[in-house]
Every structure is written in structure tokens, then in C-alpha cells.
Amino acid sequence: MGVSTAPPPPTTSKTPQKQHLEAVGAYQYVLTFLLMGPFFSLLVFILLFTSLWPFSVLYLVWLYVDWDTPNQGGRRSEWMRNHAIWRQLRDYYPVKLVKTAELPPDRNYVLGAHPHGVMCTGFLCNFSTESNGFSQLFPGLRPWLAVLAGLFYVPVYRDYIMSFGLCPVSRQSLDFILSQPQPGQAVVIMVGGAHEALYSVPGEHCLTLQKRKGFVRLALRHGASLVPVYSFGENDIFRLKAFATGSWQHWCQLTFKKLMGFSPCIFWGRSLFSATSWGLLPFAVPITTVGECPPPGGRLPAAAWASGTSCPYVSLSLQWAAPSLSPSASTPLRKKSITITHST
């Protein structure tokens, strides 16, 4: 078992400049995640009513011509994936990627990932950037992080996320990737999706898995190996207001999700300038992503992914349950903290 990179220096040994750069790296991800899409959507609309309207018209024409690109592999940029800002984001928490087994590049993989968390920070850092050296750890594999298809309708933001290798979590897009003649395609699917984000409570591990078997059918259809992946600490970087099931607030969240595809959450972190004040800067809690080696043939029965203690995520989690082995010592995992829920 090996870890992707040498651990970053402890906080006490970091220079103030290094700490500031890490905070900027973490903060820019939060701001682009929350504001970049709405900002450019509004900008393109407003420019239509100014003397700069040709810019909006030209972009809308380009958007029409380029509409199907996200479903055909997108446009990834190795420069963007290797940008130094992602190493600052990695070191802020820090984020680690643990290699537990070799994944031969002579086949394709479907990685079922949990938990979603508020912003999927660990998965983006490990699979959509090279900050933890994914290509060196798993040579020959080409990672894809599948996200909400609606994000690829948002002007400019769609081009930004495509540059990381993000793709729509739609049948057309995933079939295209896994049907490529070159093997080694590794699709990461956030199985719990927006519903699981509603349960991103620190110290708890609540998985939305029952009734979520589409990714299993996808793997079987293309003969891909199924790999369960878990990010410890993902739920701990923000504080979340979780509403009781059945409350009117929870009903509003579920209704919004059915209409828009994502769930509105009330969350907060710390202030950019003070650790004791609230803000949008995430808490610096270690995030460690681990996976389980697929069995011979790479076929896991669908029932195993959604049934009690036979669920691969439970067995994977229990491997790391001891405090001495837990990737995030601040939130040691216990069997009783693992909950599997129905999606609605």
C-alpha cells in the first residue's frame, strides 16, 4: 500500500506565505464552484442589451455549435489539470490518494464514489487534477469525473469544467467514454449525488445507495471493472444544517432537487481572516481517498452494492475503522456510523 505523495509539512512548519497560498487555493475553488456559473450566465444575458452585444451573440452561436461536445469526451487541458493552484488546494487540507492495488490499463473501470460531500473536493483534487499524481500512480488510466449534466448548459463554466476532464453523468456521455477503442478509461461516478449531499454532516457517514444501480448496469454493459472508492474527511470540511426527514425544509430541498437536479444546502466554514468566525473557507481537515481492488474478473453482484454489511463500502470502511489506521484521525470511522439510505 502506498500514498501518492510525501505528506506536506505540518502546519506549524509552514511559512505564512505558504499558508496564505493554500487558503487562496481552497477559497478560489469554493468561489468558482458557487459563483462562476451564475456570474457568466448573467454576464452573457446583460451584454445582449449593451453595445457589446456581439460578444454574447458570438458566444451563443459557439455554444450552439459546441452543444454536444460534453457528451463526446469534452475538451480536457493538461495545462489546467497540472496548474499549481491545485497543489495549494491539496496541501491546505491536505488531500491524499492512497493506492491499495494495481489497476491494469488493459481494461476500463467504473469507480463508485462516496461520500458526495458539499463540493466533492477530494474527488476533484485526486481525479480531475494531477496534484496527487494520478497518472504516475496509475499509468495508462484516463480519469473522468462524472457530474450533473445541467452544469454543461451553463455558459463559460461548462468550458472551465470540461478542461479538468469532467463529463456529464448521462448515459450518452458515459457510453461514449467506455466505448472508446483505447482501454484504460476510468469513470468516477458520485453514486449518492445531490441527495447524499444533504447528509454531509461532520463525523457521520450516510450513503445514498439503495435504488442506485445504474452505475452497476453501466459497468456490466461495457465489461468494466467496478471499484468502490471512499473519501474519508470529505464530510468534515464544512458544517451543514441538516433538516429532519419529513420537515417542510427537507421537503423543499427534495422538491428543488427534483426540479433543478441539485440540492440547496445551508453550509458554512471559517472566515478567511479568522479561524473563530464563520465564512466560506473550508476547515482544514485531512481528506484521504482509498479504493478497494476489484475481484478477479472485475464483476461485483449488483445486490452487494446496496445490502447491509455486504456492501463493498462497508467492508472498505471497516478496513480503516481503527483509529491507528483511519485516514482522518479526527473522525475515526465506526461501524454504527455507516448508514445506507433510499433516494427520493
HELIX and SHEET records of a PDB file:
HELIX    1   1 THR A   11  SER A   13  5                                   3    
HELIX    2   2 PRO A   16  LEU A   31  1                                  16    
HELIX    3   3 THR A   32  MET A   36  3                                   5    
HELIX    4   4 GLY A   37  LEU A   47  1                                  11    
HELIX    5   5 TRP A   53  VAL A   65  1                                  13    
HELIX    6   6 THR A   69  GLN A   72  5                                   4    
HELIX    7   7 GLU A   78  ARG A   81  1                                   4    
HELIX    8   8 ALA A   84  TYR A   92  1                                   9    
HELIX    9   9 THR A  121  PHE A  127  1                                   7    
HELIX   10  10 PHE A  134  LEU A  137  1                                   4    
HELIX   11  11 ALA A  149  TYR A  153  5                                   5    
HELIX   12  12 TYR A  157  MET A  162  1                                   6    
HELIX   13  13 ARG A  171  LEU A  178  1                                   8    
HELIX   14  14 GLY A  193  ALA A  197  1                                   5    
HELIX   15  15 GLY A  214  HIS A  222  1                                   9    
HELIX   16  16 GLU A  234  ASP A  236  5                                   3    
HELIX   17  17 TRP A  248  MET A  260  1                                  13    
HELIX   18  18 PRO A  296  GLY A  298  5                                   3    
HELIX   19  19 ALA A  302  ALA A  306  5                                   5    
HELIX   20  20 GLY A  308  SER A  310  5                                   3    
HELIX   21  21 PRO A  312  GLN A  319  1                                   8    
HELIX   22  22 LYS A  335  SER A  337  5                                   3    
SHEET    1   A 8 GLY A   2  VAL A   3  0                                        
SHEET    2   A 8 VAL A  95  LYS A  99 -1                                        
SHEET    3   A 8 ILE A 287  GLY A 291  1                                        
SHEET    4   A 8 SER A 225  PHE A 232 -1                                        
SHEET    5   A 8 TYR A 109  HIS A 114  1                                        
SHEET    6   A 8 GLN A 185  MET A 190  1                                        
SHEET    7   A 8 ARG A 142  VAL A 147  1                                        
SHEET    8   A 8 LEU A 166  PRO A 168  1                                        
SHEET    1   B 2 HIS A 205  GLN A 210  0                                        
SHEET    2   B 2 ILE A 338  HIS A 342  1                                        
SHEET    1   C 3 ARG A 239  LEU A 240  0                                        
SHEET    2   C 3 PHE A 267  ARG A 270 -1                                        
SHEET    3   C 3 TRP A 278  GLY A 279 -1                                        
END                                                                             
